[in-house]
Amino acid sequence: MANLAGVGTPITYNEENEILDVVRDWRKKRQAQVHPPRNDQERLILADWLGYRGRDEIIGICGSAAYALSHFDMDIDWRVMLAEHLEEETGHGITFIKFGDKLDPSKDHRQPDPAFEEKYGLGYRSNLSNLLKRDFLTYLIAGNLWVYGHVTASCRGPLISDPELRRWQVEQQGPGEREHHYHALQMLHDYVWSQIERYGEEPIKRKIAEIDQEAMNNSSRTLWDPPTRDFLVNHLECSLDMAPLFFEWRRYLYLNVLGWEPEPATIKEWPSGVPQSMPIAA
């Protein structure tokens, strides 16, 4: 394990690693199976999902970033990073909404859709929102900039999709997010080690472990958010195939961004029947 101690020490995280290789290979195979909606029912449910997802990215991800920017103490570099994060995620959100409008021009997908949310048990995750408002370290570890999504978002890729939307996701959304988040991880490392220098190693390691555990049990990712996860699997042909890689990916992030082994964690809403590990060479 590399010694990553200290502000300014380069992280050893790299997108070219064996865990993400498995995810990328799986996504390539899935890509060949993606198909447009086969009937009006599938078209409308996909349109409603895209509207919901777009609003959720703008209200949820961007909302928490805006709160952090306006309420937490941070330096100019972090303020620039969060402003860029807002721009990136806002662009994603409005693009999803526009694709929803394209699939169903009869509805303005910018507007709330309580009937859709109530039907499938979706909606505002106040528990997660409140957690992200606690302090800056909690926002970083429990929020979107800590890249659990590189693995957990595999359950958010429907086989029922619009071909133009899939091209945008593969060619623009994915590469843009990876570049943006890679830069954020070095900044996150430096912030964590600045806190260690100020408060001590054990208190900060303990606090991060507590934040991480709490986030994983407060719907911070689709994989352990049952209503969203079940909707995607049951109605848009999403898959939990890559879920067993999560804990290995979590360990990789800790070792290569923070510089230590993670504490064991329990996820109470882990999907039933899905193993929590898999051979990397699978």
C-alpha positions in Angstrom: 0.0 0.0 0.0 1.4 3.4 -1.0 2.0 6.0 1.6 -0.4 8.8 0.7 0.1 10.8 3.9 0.2 14.6 3.7 -1.4 17.4 1.8 -0.1 17.5 -1.8 0.9 13.8 -2.0 -0.2 12.5 -5.4 -3.0 9.9 -5.1 -2.4 6.5 -6.8 -6.0 6.3 -8.1 -6.2 5.5 -11.8 -9.2 4.8 -14.1 -7.2 2.0 -15.7 -7.6 -0.6 -13.0 -8.9 -4.2 -13.0 -12.2 -3.4 -11.2 -13.2 -0.8 -13.8 -12.0 -3.0 -16.6 -14.6 -5.6 -15.6 -17.3 -2.8 -15.5 -16.3 -1.5 -18.9 -16.3 -4.9 -20.5 -19.7 -5.6 -19.0 -21.0 -2.2 -20.3 -19.8 -2.9 -23.8 -21.7 -6.2 -23.9 -24.8 -4.5 -22.5 -24.5 -1.7 -25.1 -25.2 -4.3 -27.8 -28.5 -5.2 -26.1 -29.9 -1.7 -25.7 -33.1 -1.1 -27.6 -35.7 1.7 -28.1 -39.0 1.4 -26.3 -41.1 -1.3 -27.9 -44.5 0.3 -27.3 -46.1 3.4 -25.9 -46.1 2.1 -22.4 -42.3 1.7 -22.4 -41.9 5.0 -24.2 -43.9 6.9 -21.6 -42.3 5.3 -18.6 -38.8 6.0 -20.0 -39.8 9.6 -20.6 -41.1 10.0 -17.1 -38.0 8.4 -15.6 -35.7 10.8 -17.6 -37.7 13.7 -16.4 -37.4 12.5 -12.8 -33.7 11.8 -13.1 -33.0 15.2 -14.7 -34.9 17.0 -11.9 -33.3 14.9 -9.3 -29.8 15.7 -10.6 -30.6 19.5 -10.6 -32.4 19.6 -7.3 -30.5 16.9 -5.5 -26.9 16.8 -6.7 -26.7 20.5 -7.7 -28.8 21.5 -4.7 -26.3 19.9 -2.3 -23.4 21.5 -4.1 -25.0 24.9 -3.9 -25.7 24.4 -0.2 -22.0 23.4 0.4 -20.8 26.4 -1.6 -22.9 28.9 0.3 -22.7 27.4 3.8 -19.3 25.7 4.3 -15.9 27.2 4.8 -13.6 26.3 1.9 -10.8 27.8 -0.2 -11.1 29.3 -3.7 -10.0 26.1 -5.4 -12.9 24.2 -3.8 -15.3 27.0 -4.7 -14.2 26.8 -8.4 -14.5 23.0 -8.3 -18.0 23.1 -6.9 -19.0 25.8 -9.4 -17.7 23.5 -12.2 -19.6 20.6 -10.5 -22.8 22.6 -10.6 -22.3 23.3 -14.3 -21.5 19.7 -15.2 -24.5 18.2 -13.3 -26.9 20.9 -14.4 -26.0 20.1 -18.0 -26.7 16.5 -17.4 -30.0 17.1 -15.7 -31.4 19.4 -18.3 -30.3 17.0 -21.1 -32.2 14.1 -19.4 -35.3 16.4 -19.2 -35.1 17.3 -22.9 -34.8 13.6 -23.8 -38.0 13.0 -21.7 -39.7 15.8 -23.7 -38.6 14.3 -27.0 -40.1 10.9 -26.0 -43.3 12.4 -24.7 -43.9 15.9 -26.1 -47.3 16.0 -24.4 -45.6 16.6 -21.0 -43.3 19.3 -19.6 -40.7 17.2 -17.8 -39.2 20.2 -16.1 -42.3 20.2 -13.8 -42.8 18.0 -10.8 -44.6 14.7 -11.4 -46.1 13.6 -8.1 -48.2 10.9 -9.8 -45.2 9.2 -11.2 -43.2 9.4 -8.0 -46.1 8.2 -5.9 -46.8 5.3 -8.2 -43.3 3.9 -7.9 -42.3 5.1 -4.4 -39.8 7.6 -5.8 -39.2 11.1 -4.5 -37.1 13.5 -2.4 -34.6 11.8 -0.1 -34.7 14.1 2.8 -32.5 11.8 4.9 -29.6 12.1 2.4 -30.2 15.8 1.9 -30.0 16.5 5.6 -26.8 14.4 5.9 -25.1 16.4 3.1 -25.8 19.6 4.9 -24.0 18.6 8.0 -20.4 19.8 7.3 -18.0 19.9 4.4 -16.2 16.6 5.1 -19.6 14.8 5.3 -20.6 16.4 2.0 -17.4 15.2 0.3 -17.6 11.6 1.6 -21.3 11.0 1.5 -21.9 12.9 -1.7 -21.5 12.7 -5.5 -17.8 13.6 -5.6 -16.8 10.4 -3.8 -16.9 8.2 -6.9 -18.8 5.1 -5.7 -20.9 5.8 -8.8 -18.2 4.4 -11.1 -19.5 1.0 -9.9 -22.9 1.5 -8.3 -24.2 3.5 -11.3 -24.1 0.3 -13.4 -27.6 -0.4 -12.1 -28.8 2.9 -13.7 -28.1 1.9 -17.3 -31.5 0.8 -18.8 -31.6 -1.6 -21.8 -34.8 0.3 -22.7 -33.3 3.6 -24.0 -33.2 6.1 -26.8 -30.3 5.5 -29.2 -29.4 9.2 -29.3 -29.5 9.4 -25.5 -27.1 6.4 -25.2 -24.7 7.9 -27.6 -24.7 11.1 -25.6 -24.1 9.1 -22.4 -21.2 7.1 -23.8 -19.5 9.9 -25.8 -20.1 13.0 -23.6 -21.6 12.4 -20.1 -19.3 9.5 -19.1 -16.0 11.0 -20.2 -16.9 14.5 -18.8 -17.7 13.1 -15.4 -14.6 10.9 -15.2 -12.3 13.9 -16.0 -14.1 16.1 -13.5 -14.2 13.6 -10.7 -10.6 12.6 -11.1 -9.5 16.2 -10.4 -11.9 16.3 -7.4 -10.4 13.1 -5.9 -6.9 14.7 -5.5 -8.5 17.8 -3.9 -10.5 15.5 -1.6 -7.3 13.7 -0.5 -5.7 17.0 0.3 -8.7 18.3 2.3 -8.8 15.0 4.3 -5.1 15.2 5.1 -5.4 18.9 6.0 -8.1 17.8 8.6 -5.8 15.1 9.8 -3.0 17.6 10.3 -5.4 19.8 12.3 -7.3 17.2 14.3 -5.3 14.0 14.3 -5.3 10.9 12.2 -7.5 8.6 14.3 -10.4 11.2 14.9 -10.6 11.9 11.1 -10.4 8.3 10.1 -13.1 7.5 12.6 -15.3 10.3 11.4 -14.9 9.3 7.7 -15.9 5.7 8.6 -19.0 6.9 10.5 -20.0 9.2 7.6 -19.5 6.5 5.0 -21.5 4.0 7.0 -24.3 6.5 7.6 -24.5 7.4 3.9 -24.7 3.8 2.8 -27.7 3.4 5.0 -29.5 6.6 3.9 -30.2 6.0 0.2 -27.0 7.7 -1.0 -26.7 5.5 -4.0 -29.3 3.8 -6.2 -27.9 0.4 -5.4 -29.2 0.6 -1.8 -32.2 2.8 -2.5 -34.9 0.1 -2.9 -37.7 2.1 -4.6 -35.3 3.5 -7.3 -33.4 0.3 -7.7 -36.5 -1.8 -8.0 -38.1 0.6 -10.5 -35.1 0.5 -12.8 -34.7 -3.3 -12.6 -38.4 -4.1 -13.0 -39.5 -1.5 -15.5 -36.4 -0.4 -17.6 -34.4 -3.7 -17.7 -31.5 -2.4 -15.5 -29.2 -4.9 -14.0 -27.5 -5.6 -10.6 -24.7 -7.7 -12.3 -21.9 -5.3 -11.2 -23.2 -4.8 -7.6 -20.9 -7.5 -6.2 -17.9 -5.4 -7.1 -18.9 -2.6 -4.8 -16.9 -3.5 -1.6 -13.8 -4.2 -3.7 -14.2 -0.8 -5.4 -14.7 0.9 -2.0 -11.4 -0.6 -0.8 -9.7 0.5 -3.9 -10.9 4.1 -3.4 -9.8 4.2 0.3 -6.3 2.7 -0.5 -5.7 4.9 -3.6 -7.3 8.2 -2.6 -7.2 8.4 1.2 -4.3 6.0 1.9 -5.7 3.5 4.4 -7.9 0.3 4.7 -11.6 1.0 5.1 -13.5 -0.1 8.1 -16.0 -2.9 7.5 -19.4 -1.6 6.6 -22.9 -3.0 6.6 -25.6 -1.9 4.1 -29.0 -2.8 5.4 -30.7 -2.3 2.0 -28.3 -4.4 0.1 -30.3 -6.1 -2.7 -31.6 -9.5 -1.6 -29.9 -12.5 -3.2 -27.0 -10.4 -4.7 -23.6 -11.5 -3.4 -21.3 -8.9 -1.9 -18.1 -10.0 -3.8 -17.1 -11.5 -7.1 -13.9 -12.6 -8.8 -12.3 -9.7 -10.5 -11.3 -11.9 -13.4 -14.9 -12.9 -14.1 
